[in-house]
Amino acid sequence: MDIKVPVPSIEEQEVVGRFFSNIDNLIAANQRKLDLLKEQKKGFLQNMFV
């Protein structure tokens, strides 16, 4: 079988890799921010109902 599979150039693969790495970092940063906000909310609710 002579099936040709197109493969992007190394430069394009690096650009795509950096893009997804940046997306991963952004998701991680927002997850940390969300976790902190949930903790802050929990603290506020504990202060309200003491």
PyMOL Python script that loads the backbone (N, CA, C, O; Angstrom):
from pymol import cmd

cmd.read_pdbstr("""\
ATOM      1  N   MET A   1       0.849  -1.185   0.000  1.00  0.00           N
ATOM      2  CA  MET A   1       0.000   0.000   0.000  1.00  0.00           C
ATOM      3  C   MET A   1       0.889   1.241   0.000  1.00  0.00           C
ATOM      4  O   MET A   1       1.830   1.361   0.785  1.00  0.00           O
ATOM      5  N   ASP A   2       0.571   2.127  -0.876  1.00  0.00           N
ATOM      6  CA  ASP A   2       1.292   3.400  -0.937  1.00  0.00           C
ATOM      7  C   ASP A   2       0.373   4.507  -0.446  1.00  0.00           C
ATOM      8  O   ASP A   2      -0.219   5.244  -1.234  1.00  0.00           O
ATOM      9  N   ILE A   3       0.268   4.605   0.867  1.00  0.00           N
ATOM     10  CA  ILE A   3      -0.570   5.639   1.460  1.00  0.00           C
ATOM     11  C   ILE A   3       0.346   6.731   1.988  1.00  0.00           C
ATOM     12  O   ILE A   3       1.236   6.478   2.800  1.00  0.00           O
ATOM     13  N   LYS A   4       0.115   7.942   1.518  1.00  0.00           N
ATOM     14  CA  LYS A   4       0.922   9.064   1.969  1.00  0.00           C
ATOM     15  C   LYS A   4       0.192   9.769   3.111  1.00  0.00           C
ATOM     16  O   LYS A   4      -0.969  10.158   2.987  1.00  0.00           O
ATOM     17  N   VAL A   5       0.889   9.917   4.199  1.00  0.00           N
ATOM     18  CA  VAL A   5       0.323  10.582   5.365  1.00  0.00           C
ATOM     19  C   VAL A   5       1.028  11.928   5.520  1.00  0.00           C
ATOM     20  O   VAL A   5       2.235  11.973   5.756  1.00  0.00           O
ATOM     21  N   PRO A   6       0.283  13.016   5.388  1.00  0.00           N
ATOM     22  CA  PRO A   6       0.926  14.322   5.513  1.00  0.00           C
ATOM     23  C   PRO A   6       1.369  14.578   6.957  1.00  0.00           C
ATOM     24  O   PRO A   6       0.610  14.358   7.901  1.00  0.00           O
ATOM     25  N   VAL A   7       2.582  15.036   7.106  1.00  0.00           N
ATOM     26  CA  VAL A   7       3.133  15.346   8.420  1.00  0.00           C
ATOM     27  C   VAL A   7       3.582  16.799   8.397  1.00  0.00           C
ATOM     28  O   VAL A   7       4.317  17.197   7.493  1.00  0.00           O
ATOM     29  N   PRO A   8       3.156  17.606   9.376  1.00  0.00           N
ATOM     30  CA  PRO A   8       3.581  19.001   9.395  1.00  0.00           C
ATOM     31  C   PRO A   8       5.090  19.101   9.632  1.00  0.00           C
ATOM     32  O   PRO A   8       5.721  18.193  10.174  1.00  0.00           O
ATOM     33  N   SER A   9       5.636  20.227   9.209  1.00  0.00           N
ATOM     34  CA  SER A   9       7.069  20.445   9.391  1.00  0.00           C
ATOM     35  C   SER A   9       7.404  20.526  10.878  1.00  0.00           C
ATOM     36  O   SER A   9       6.520  20.712  11.714  1.00  0.00           O
ATOM     37  N   ILE A  10       8.674  20.386  11.194  1.00  0.00           N
ATOM     38  CA  ILE A  10       9.136  20.465  12.584  1.00  0.00           C
ATOM     39  C   ILE A  10       8.779  21.822  13.184  1.00  0.00           C
ATOM     40  O   ILE A  10       8.351  21.901  14.336  1.00  0.00           O
ATOM     41  N   GLU A  11       8.954  22.882  12.408  1.00  0.00           N
ATOM     42  CA  GLU A  11       8.639  24.227  12.903  1.00  0.00           C
ATOM     43  C   GLU A  11       7.162  24.340  13.268  1.00  0.00           C
ATOM     44  O   GLU A  11       6.811  24.898  14.308  1.00  0.00           O
ATOM     45  N   GLU A  12       6.299  23.803  12.402  1.00  0.00           N
ATOM     46  CA  GLU A  12       4.863  23.854  12.677  1.00  0.00           C
ATOM     47  C   GLU A  12       4.515  23.007  13.898  1.00  0.00           C
ATOM     48  O   GLU A  12       3.672  23.404  14.702  1.00  0.00           O
ATOM     49  N   GLN A  13       5.146  21.856  14.046  1.00  0.00           N
ATOM     50  CA  GLN A  13       4.911  21.017  15.209  1.00  0.00           C
ATOM     51  C   GLN A  13       5.321  21.744  16.486  1.00  0.00           C
ATOM     52  O   GLN A  13       4.640  21.639  17.507  1.00  0.00           O
ATOM     53  N   GLU A  14       6.430  22.480  16.435  1.00  0.00           N
ATOM     54  CA  GLU A  14       6.884  23.232  17.612  1.00  0.00           C
ATOM     55  C   GLU A  14       5.904  24.342  17.961  1.00  0.00           C
ATOM     56  O   GLU A  14       5.624  24.579  19.136  1.00  0.00           O
ATOM     57  N   VAL A  15       5.379  25.027  16.942  1.00  0.00           N
ATOM     58  CA  VAL A  15       4.401  26.096  17.181  1.00  0.00           C
ATOM     59  C   VAL A  15       3.145  25.521  17.824  1.00  0.00           C
ATOM     60  O   VAL A  15       2.617  26.088  18.781  1.00  0.00           O
ATOM     61  N   VAL A  16       2.671  24.404  17.304  1.00  0.00           N
ATOM     62  CA  VAL A  16       1.469  23.768  17.860  1.00  0.00           C
ATOM     63  C   VAL A  16       1.745  23.303  19.290  1.00  0.00           C
ATOM     64  O   VAL A  16       0.894  23.444  20.169  1.00  0.00           O
ATOM     65  N   GLY A  17       2.930  22.752  19.516  1.00  0.00           N
ATOM     66  CA  GLY A  17       3.297  22.312  20.867  1.00  0.00           C
ATOM     67  C   GLY A  17       3.328  23.460  21.860  1.00  0.00           C
ATOM     68  O   GLY A  17       2.840  23.330  22.983  1.00  0.00           O
ATOM     69  N   ARG A  18       3.904  24.588  21.446  1.00  0.00           N
ATOM     70  CA  ARG A  18       3.936  25.770  22.333  1.00  0.00           C
ATOM     71  C   ARG A  18       2.519  26.284  22.603  1.00  0.00           C
ATOM     72  O   ARG A  18       2.202  26.696  23.718  1.00  0.00           O
ATOM     73  N   PHE A  19       1.675  26.255  21.570  1.00  0.00           N
ATOM     74  CA  PHE A  19       0.295  26.700  21.733  1.00  0.00           C
ATOM     75  C   PHE A  19      -0.418  25.874  22.803  1.00  0.00           C
ATOM     76  O   PHE A  19      -1.054  26.424  23.703  1.00  0.00           O
ATOM     77  N   PHE A  20      -0.305  24.543  22.694  1.00  0.00           N
ATOM     78  CA  PHE A  20      -0.981  23.692  23.667  1.00  0.00           C
ATOM     79  C   PHE A  20      -0.346  23.800  25.049  1.00  0.00           C
ATOM     80  O   PHE A  20      -1.036  23.668  26.060  1.00  0.00           O
ATOM     81  N   SER A  21       0.948  24.036  25.100  1.00  0.00           N
ATOM     82  CA  SER A  21       1.612  24.246  26.386  1.00  0.00           C
ATOM     83  C   SER A  21       1.083  25.513  27.049  1.00  0.00           C
ATOM     84  O   SER A  21       0.830  25.531  28.254  1.00  0.00           O
ATOM     85  N   ASN A  22       0.919  26.572  26.256  1.00  0.00           N
ATOM     86  CA  ASN A  22       0.364  27.820  26.799  1.00  0.00           C
ATOM     87  C   ASN A  22      -1.066  27.619  27.287  1.00  0.00           C
ATOM     88  O   ASN A  22      -1.450  28.149  28.330  1.00  0.00           O
ATOM     89  N   ILE A  23      -1.847  26.861  26.539  1.00  0.00           N
ATOM     90  CA  ILE A  23      -3.228  26.576  26.953  1.00  0.00           C
ATOM     91  C   ILE A  23      -3.224  25.800  28.275  1.00  0.00           C
ATOM     92  O   ILE A  23      -4.010  26.103  29.173  1.00  0.00           O
ATOM     93  N   ASP A  24      -2.344  24.802  28.397  1.00  0.00           N
ATOM     94  CA  ASP A  24      -2.244  24.030  29.641  1.00  0.00           C
ATOM     95  C   ASP A  24      -1.897  24.935  30.821  1.00  0.00           C
ATOM     96  O   ASP A  24      -2.475  24.810  31.900  1.00  0.00           O
ATOM     97  N   ASN A  25      -0.950  25.847  30.608  1.00  0.00           N
ATOM     98  CA  ASN A  25      -0.550  26.767  31.678  1.00  0.00           C
ATOM     99  C   ASN A  25      -1.703  27.685  32.068  1.00  0.00           C
ATOM    100  O   ASN A  25      -1.909  27.962  33.249  1.00  0.00           O
ATOM    101  N   LEU A  26      -2.445  28.151  31.086  1.00  0.00           N
ATOM    102  CA  LEU A  26      -3.589  29.020  31.356  1.00  0.00           C
ATOM    103  C   LEU A  26      -4.669  28.277  32.140  1.00  0.00           C
ATOM    104  O   LEU A  26      -5.246  28.828  33.077  1.00  0.00           O
ATOM    105  N   ILE A  27      -4.939  27.050  31.765  1.00  0.00           N
ATOM    106  CA  ILE A  27      -5.926  26.232  32.487  1.00  0.00           C
ATOM    107  C   ILE A  27      -5.476  26.002  33.923  1.00  0.00           C
ATOM    108  O   ILE A  27      -6.281  26.107  34.847  1.00  0.00           O
ATOM    109  N   ALA A  28      -4.196  25.690  34.120  1.00  0.00           N
ATOM    110  CA  ALA A  28      -3.675  25.447  35.474  1.00  0.00           C
ATOM    111  C   ALA A  28      -3.780  26.711  36.329  1.00  0.00           C
ATOM    112  O   ALA A  28      -4.155  26.639  37.499  1.00  0.00           O
ATOM    113  N   ALA A  29      -3.451  27.860  35.750  1.00  0.00           N
ATOM    114  CA  ALA A  29      -3.531  29.121  36.496  1.00  0.00           C
ATOM    115  C   ALA A  29      -4.972  29.431  36.889  1.00  0.00           C
ATOM    116  O   ALA A  29      -5.235  29.867  38.011  1.00  0.00           O
ATOM    117  N   ASN A  30      -5.897  29.209  35.972  1.00  0.00           N
ATOM    118  CA  ASN A  30      -7.300  29.471  36.281  1.00  0.00           C
ATOM    119  C   ASN A  30      -7.846  28.475  37.294  1.00  0.00           C
ATOM    120  O   ASN A  30      -8.704  28.828  38.102  1.00  0.00           O
ATOM    121  N   GLN A  31      -7.365  27.247  37.264  1.00  0.00           N
ATOM    122  CA  GLN A  31      -7.792  26.254  38.255  1.00  0.00           C
ATOM    123  C   GLN A  31      -7.323  26.656  39.643  1.00  0.00           C
ATOM    124  O   GLN A  31      -8.069  26.546  40.615  1.00  0.00           O
ATOM    125  N   ARG A  32      -6.063  27.130  39.732  1.00  0.00           N
ATOM    126  CA  ARG A  32      -5.552  27.597  41.032  1.00  0.00           C
ATOM    127  C   ARG A  32      -6.368  28.790  41.530  1.00  0.00           C
ATOM    128  O   ARG A  32      -6.688  28.878  42.716  1.00  0.00           O
ATOM    129  N   LYS A  33      -6.699  29.700  40.627  1.00  0.00           N
ATOM    130  CA  LYS A  33      -7.495  30.871  40.996  1.00  0.00           C
ATOM    131  C   LYS A  33      -8.877  30.436  41.487  1.00  0.00           C
ATOM    132  O   LYS A  33      -9.380  30.957  42.483  1.00  0.00           O
ATOM    133  N   LEU A  34      -9.482  29.489  40.792  1.00  0.00           N
ATOM    134  CA  LEU A  34     -10.793  28.979  41.191  1.00  0.00           C
ATOM    135  C   LEU A  34     -10.729  28.330  42.568  1.00  0.00           C
ATOM    136  O   LEU A  34     -11.613  28.541  43.398  1.00  0.00           O
ATOM    137  N   ASP A  35      -9.685  27.543  42.813  1.00  0.00           N
ATOM    138  CA  ASP A  35      -9.533  26.885  44.108  1.00  0.00           C
ATOM    139  C   ASP A  35      -9.406  27.922  45.229  1.00  0.00           C
ATOM    140  O   ASP A  35     -10.000  27.768  46.296  1.00  0.00           O
ATOM    141  N   LEU A  36      -8.630  28.975  44.977  1.00  0.00           N
ATOM    142  CA  LEU A  36      -8.486  30.034  45.989  1.00  0.00           C
ATOM    143  C   LEU A  36      -9.812  30.745  46.245  1.00  0.00           C
ATOM    144  O   LEU A  36     -10.147  31.055  47.388  1.00  0.00           O
ATOM    145  N   LEU A  37     -10.553  30.998  45.188  1.00  0.00           N
ATOM    146  CA  LEU A  37     -11.851  31.660  45.357  1.00  0.00           C
ATOM    147  C   LEU A  37     -12.840  30.778  46.115  1.00  0.00           C
ATOM    148  O   LEU A  37     -13.636  31.279  46.909  1.00  0.00           O
ATOM    149  N   LYS A  38     -12.793  29.471  45.876  1.00  0.00           N
ATOM    150  CA  LYS A  38     -13.669  28.556  46.618  1.00  0.00           C
ATOM    151  C   LYS A  38     -13.308  28.559  48.097  1.00  0.00           C
ATOM    152  O   LYS A  38     -14.194  28.529  48.951  1.00  0.00           O
ATOM    153  N   GLU A  39     -12.025  28.596  48.405  1.00  0.00           N
ATOM    154  CA  GLU A  39     -11.595  28.657  49.807  1.00  0.00           C
ATOM    155  C   GLU A  39     -12.036  29.966  50.448  1.00  0.00           C
ATOM    156  O   GLU A  39     -12.469  29.990  51.600  1.00  0.00           O
ATOM    157  N   GLN A  40     -11.918  31.062  49.685  1.00  0.00           N
ATOM    158  CA  GLN A  40     -12.339  32.365  50.198  1.00  0.00           C
ATOM    159  C   GLN A  40     -13.852  32.368  50.454  1.00  0.00           C
ATOM    160  O   GLN A  40     -14.306  32.896  51.469  1.00  0.00           O
ATOM    161  N   LYS A  41     -14.613  31.795  49.561  1.00  0.00           N
ATOM    162  CA  LYS A  41     -16.062  31.700  49.731  1.00  0.00           C
ATOM    163  C   LYS A  41     -16.394  30.905  50.987  1.00  0.00           C
ATOM    164  O   LYS A  41     -17.262  31.293  51.769  1.00  0.00           O
ATOM    165  N   LYS A  42     -15.695  29.792  51.171  1.00  0.00           N
ATOM    166  CA  LYS A  42     -15.935  28.963  52.345  1.00  0.00           C
ATOM    167  C   LYS A  42     -15.660  29.757  53.623  1.00  0.00           C
ATOM    168  O   LYS A  42     -16.416  29.668  54.591  1.00  0.00           O
ATOM    169  N   GLY A  43     -14.579  30.526  53.620  1.00  0.00           N
ATOM    170  CA  GLY A  43     -14.248  31.350  54.778  1.00  0.00           C
ATOM    171  C   GLY A  43     -15.307  32.406  55.044  1.00  0.00           C
ATOM    172  O   GLY A  43     -15.689  32.626  56.193  1.00  0.00           O
ATOM    173  N   PHE A  44     -15.784  33.059  53.997  1.00  0.00           N
ATOM    174  CA  PHE A  44     -16.828  34.072  54.160  1.00  0.00           C
ATOM    175  C   PHE A  44     -18.106  33.456  54.729  1.00  0.00           C
ATOM    176  O   PHE A  44     -18.744  34.038  55.607  1.00  0.00           O
ATOM    177  N   LEU A  45     -18.476  32.273  54.224  1.00  0.00           N
ATOM    178  CA  LEU A  45     -19.691  31.633  54.719  1.00  0.00           C
ATOM    179  C   LEU A  45     -19.546  31.220  56.186  1.00  0.00           C
ATOM    180  O   LEU A  45     -20.505  31.304  56.952  1.00  0.00           O
ATOM    181  N   GLN A  46     -18.354  30.776  56.573  1.00  0.00           N
ATOM    182  CA  GLN A  46     -18.136  30.415  57.972  1.00  0.00           C
ATOM    183  C   GLN A  46     -18.249  31.651  58.862  1.00  0.00           C
ATOM    184  O   GLN A  46     -18.785  31.562  59.967  1.00  0.00           O
ATOM    185  N   ASN A  47     -17.757  32.793  58.407  1.00  0.00           N
ATOM    186  CA  ASN A  47     -17.857  34.025  59.192  1.00  0.00           C
ATOM    187  C   ASN A  47     -19.290  34.510  59.284  1.00  0.00           C
ATOM    188  O   ASN A  47     -19.670  35.094  60.299  1.00  0.00           O
ATOM    189  N   MET A  48     -20.086  34.291  58.274  1.00  0.00           N
ATOM    190  CA  MET A  48     -21.478  34.746  58.287  1.00  0.00           C
ATOM    191  C   MET A  48     -22.314  33.948  59.281  1.00  0.00           C
ATOM    192  O   MET A  48     -23.209  34.502  59.920  1.00  0.00           O
ATOM    193  N   PHE A  49     -22.031  32.654  59.419  1.00  0.00           N
ATOM    194  CA  PHE A  49     -22.908  31.792  60.212  1.00  0.00           C
ATOM    195  C   PHE A  49     -22.259  31.342  61.519  1.00  0.00           C
ATOM    196  O   PHE A  49     -22.532  30.250  62.019  1.00  0.00           O
ATOM    197  N   VAL A  50     -21.408  32.187  62.055  1.00  0.00           N
ATOM    198  CA  VAL A  50     -20.776  31.843  63.343  1.00  0.00           C
ATOM    199  C   VAL A  50     -21.677  32.342  64.461  1.00  0.00           C
ATOM    200  O   VAL A  50     -21.356  32.169  65.636  1.00  0.00           O
TER     201      VAL A  50
END
""", "prot")
cmd.dss("prot")
cmd.show_as("cartoon", "prot")
cmd.util.cbc("prot")
cmd.orient("prot")
